[in-house]
């Protein structure tokens, strides 16, 4: 397990909550991806499972700690997203629930960890909720989520809820510099594109991934210069939605530009203010806002509609921009 300094305070606070509340049986950790949330959850699990914890630390030498280190603890259950359906269905929950009603193999605690609880189906979440309301003896639940609105409110209300905030930007800048990333402008931009999540920014700064973003920037400049927005399609038509988020970040920056006096400190795309300014000069606020809203709607469709034709959806979006079509439909998110 890798540990990160910005996790020290939230770790202490959460463990203290467990100690004061006599170990709350269900914790829901809300965090954006790449914030160190997996390391934090693992450290909490290690502390709960440890047979001889030293205040807020696991001992590391008891049989339970050794089993956790080896990844073979029989009382630790992790539920992942189903690869084919991209959800966590009721069968996955039922399989684990049946096991946690048995006696602990090591005579201690049992833990169920669901890193992506926002992918639970309604039926799976309802079944889990019933178990959390009346948990088996000596059983604890750790739930992680990135999109809290996708989670049943009743499930959230039964848990000790904790929101893991991204560290301050200066901490991210310092940590990434220590990790060998010396281009301060690129580091600034990556952190802002990732909403301050340091590990996500580090992943974005990897040469291949960063080049993909730079390619999108070049394509966007050519697209608005020639008014041929289909030039963006190869950059956007990927398996993940991140390039579409990158594009929307430029639209968001362009919407802010007239109100911040041209100060780059307020922009996400810290490394490309010329492109932001050009978009503002070329398109009205109405057009920029419409395309930003339509882009968000595209992301929602891509996330929620199984088997949707990504290329057709994106082509329609880009042609609307190319022809200056302002969609007056009231999108609800």
Secondary structure, 3 states (H helix, E strand, C coil): CCCCHHHHHHHHHHHHHHHHCCCCCEEEEECCCCCCHHHHHHHHHHHHHCCCCECCECCCCCHHHHHHHHCCCCCEEECCCCCCCCCECHHHHHHHHHHHCCCCCCCCCEEEEECCHHHECHHHHHHHHHHHHCCCCCEEEEEEECCHHHCCHHHHHCCEEEECCCCCHHHHHHHHHHCCCCCHHHHHHHHHHCCCCHHHHHHHCCHHHHHHHHHHHHHHHHHHHHCCHHHHHHHHCCCCCHHHHHHHHHHHHHHHHCCCCCCHHHCCCCCCHHHHHHHHHHCCHHHHHHHHHHHHHHHHHHHHCCCCCHHHHHHHHHHHHHCCCCCCCCCCC
